[in-house]
Structure formats: structure tokens, C-alpha cells
Amino acid sequence: MSATYESETQVFKAPGHAARFTIVQALAEHEPCVCDLRKLVGTDMSTIPRHLLELKTAHVLVCPRAGNQALYRLRMPCVLDLFRCCS
């Protein structure tokens, strides 16, 4: 399998978890803080960074720094088109 297909596969796999799907949907609407994402997903605080890292590694989102604050936003808003096809 080529490296290109491997990275494209990661884009599909990353939002495949319900929590990550919820995070992507939330990032489409605004740039929530990690504490807001925790409330939205309904999990403990230590789990959210792992989900964010997986989405970041798959290049679905980016995390530019603003001082010591991490602001997450979608790098691939087109992934939402795929979600719409599934609804």
C-alpha cells in the first residue's frame, strides 16, 4: 500500500470514534476550549487530549498556539461533507 493511501485512510479512521466525531462537529461551529469539549463529549479531562492528538495526527485539525492557549480548528472542513452524506 502506498504512503498516500495510508495517510488518506487515517483521515477516514480518525473521526470514526463517536467522541472524535462529536469534536469535529463542534469545531465546525466554533473553536471550543478543551474544557467545553470535555463537557460536550461527556468524558474525563485526560481523554480529550488523546482524541485531539489523533485528529491532529491525521491532519483533520490544527492547533495554532496563542500564547499558552491551544486553539483547535478544522484543517479539513471538507470532512464535514462526508458526515453530511452519512446523515
Backbone torsions as a table, in degrees:
resi	resn	phi	psi	omega
1	MET	NA	139.5	-178.4
2	SER	-78.1	159.6	179.2
3	ALA	-62.8	-33.8	178.9
4	THR	-61.2	-47.8	180.0
5	TYR	-65.0	-34.5	179.2
6	GLU	-63.3	-44.6	-179.8
7	SER	-70.4	-35.5	177.3
8	GLU	-66.7	-37.0	177.9
9	THR	-62.8	-38.7	178.4
10	GLN	-60.1	-36.4	179.1
11	VAL	-61.8	-36.8	179.2
12	PHE	-79.0	-34.4	-178.2
13	LYS	-75.0	-37.7	-173.6
14	ALA	-56.7	-49.4	179.7
15	PRO	-82.3	10.3	-177.1
16	GLY	-72.3	-9.9	176.9
17	HIS	-93.7	141.6	-176.4
18	ALA	-56.6	-39.2	-179.8
19	ALA	-66.7	-43.2	-179.9
20	ARG	-69.6	-35.8	175.2
21	PHE	-59.9	-44.6	178.8
22	THR	-63.2	-40.7	178.9
23	ILE	-63.5	-44.6	179.1
24	VAL	-61.6	-43.3	178.3
25	GLN	-60.9	-42.8	-179.6
26	ALA	-65.1	-40.7	179.7
27	LEU	-68.1	-22.5	177.0
28	ALA	-69.8	-26.8	-176.4
29	GLU	-93.1	-34.9	-178.7
30	HIS	-165.8	-176.5	178.4
31	GLU	-108.2	82.8	-177.7
32	PRO	-73.9	155.6	174.2
33	CYS	-80.0	166.9	-178.7
34	VAL	-60.3	-37.4	180.0
35	CYS	-64.8	-36.4	176.1
36	ASP	-66.4	-39.4	178.5
37	LEU	-64.8	-37.9	178.0
38	ARG	-60.2	-45.2	179.0
39	LYS	-63.8	-42.1	-178.1
40	LEU	-64.9	-45.4	-178.3
41	VAL	-77.0	-30.1	178.4
42	GLY	78.4	41.5	-179.5
43	THR	-131.5	175.8	179.8
44	ASP	-76.2	161.5	-173.8
45	MET	-62.7	-29.6	-177.4
46	SER	-74.5	-19.0	-178.0
47	THR	-80.5	-35.3	-176.0
48	ILE	-58.9	-47.5	178.7
49	PRO	-58.1	-33.3	178.3
50	ARG	-66.8	-41.6	177.4
51	HIS	-65.4	-42.8	179.1
52	LEU	-62.9	-40.7	178.9
53	LEU	-62.4	-41.7	179.4
54	GLU	-63.7	-42.0	177.4
55	LEU	-66.9	-37.3	178.9
56	LYS	-68.4	-43.2	179.3
57	THR	-61.5	-35.1	178.5
58	ALA	-81.7	1.3	179.5
59	HIS	65.2	25.1	176.1
60	VAL	-79.7	-32.0	177.9
61	LEU	-135.8	165.5	176.8
62	VAL	-125.3	163.3	-177.9
63	CYS	-137.8	76.2	175.2
64	PRO	-69.7	144.4	-178.9
65	ARG	-91.8	139.6	172.8
66	ALA	-123.2	88.9	-173.4
67	GLY	70.0	-123.9	176.7
68	ASN	-103.9	16.4	178.0
69	GLN	-102.8	132.0	177.6
70	ALA	-94.6	122.9	178.6
71	LEU	-113.3	111.5	-178.8
72	TYR	-90.8	141.0	173.5
73	ARG	-151.9	159.9	-177.7
74	LEU	-68.4	131.8	172.7
75	ARG	-90.8	-29.6	-178.7
76	MET	-121.7	75.7	179.3
77	PRO	-63.0	-18.1	179.0
78	CYS	-64.6	-18.7	177.5
79	VAL	-61.7	-24.9	177.8
80	LEU	-66.4	-29.0	176.1
81	ASP	-61.8	-39.9	177.2
82	LEU	-63.2	-42.4	178.8
83	PHE	-61.0	-40.5	-179.5
84	ARG	-63.8	-34.0	178.2
85	CYS	-65.1	-28.9	-177.3
86	CYS	-83.5	-15.6	-175.9
87	SER	-81.2	NA	NA
